[in-house]
Amino acid sequence: MAKSKGTITRQPPLATASTTPATQAPAVSANAEIASVHALAALALLLLPFGTVVLTDLLPANPRQILHWTLPAVTVIQAFTILATQAKHGLAAKSTGKKSKSSGPKNLSTIILGLVLTALLTPLLHIIYVLFGAPVTSAVPETFLLSAHTAILSLFPLLCTFSLDSDTWANVVSLNVPVTPLYASVVGTILGAWLGAIPIPLDWDREWQKWPVTIIIGAYVGNSVGRLVGIIFTSQSTKKTL
């Protein structure tokens, strides 16, 4: 048999034209679930200090006791949020056929490592609070517990999400990373704690001005507000890319 000469045209796979819509749907669904997880975390973290105050009325009178009681709760909320969102990110990346570039936690050991590093860095936060005006010799347990709460709200998610190299953390500190609900919550925590210090020196003689009540409330409110802002920002960015 004679072989025909000429170029051979190959038909493109029929499934190619329909793969993009099929893979976008799971990614959008995963992003919506991530937003839901962060929204629930924002609500839980917002209700944690205020709910405790309403139920016990102890925060202004005894902030040390309340900070001690709520520290395990906020740690569990943060750990669950990190694990849940990273799992959803992995599903979204898999559904689109992309490799996830996130260096976030893939198992419980990363959460444990993040907690260990957070605990080791908590004394550094204590020193920073003292340098910014916290009592040096009085209210030391309160300041340390404030530092622990701040570390769990800010350092813990960063340590579990970003790789531990100098270039990455230079970008984190310089705000040169994508805006996500998690990262926005960290920025909100820092801004909230800073703004929360404003009422303390005012001559109002109110019980809630006791150190460090307004700072811890500001940190929690800032975390929740920042998380919600990150959800809105991420949602708008996702719509533009579709």
Buried (B, 14 or more C-beta within 10 A) or exposed (E): EEEEEEEEEEEEEEEEEEEEEEBBEBBBBBBEBBBEBBBBBBEBBBEBBEEBBEEEEBBBEBBBBBBBEBBEEBBEBBBBBBBBBBBBBBBBBBBBEEEBEBBBBEEEEBBEBBBEBBBEBBEEBBEEBBEEEBEEEEBBEBBBBBBBBBBBBBBBBBBBBBEEEEEBBEEBEEEEBEBBBBBBBBBBBBBBBBBBBEBBEEEEEEEBBBBBBBBBBBBBBBBBBBBBBBBEBBEEEBEEEE
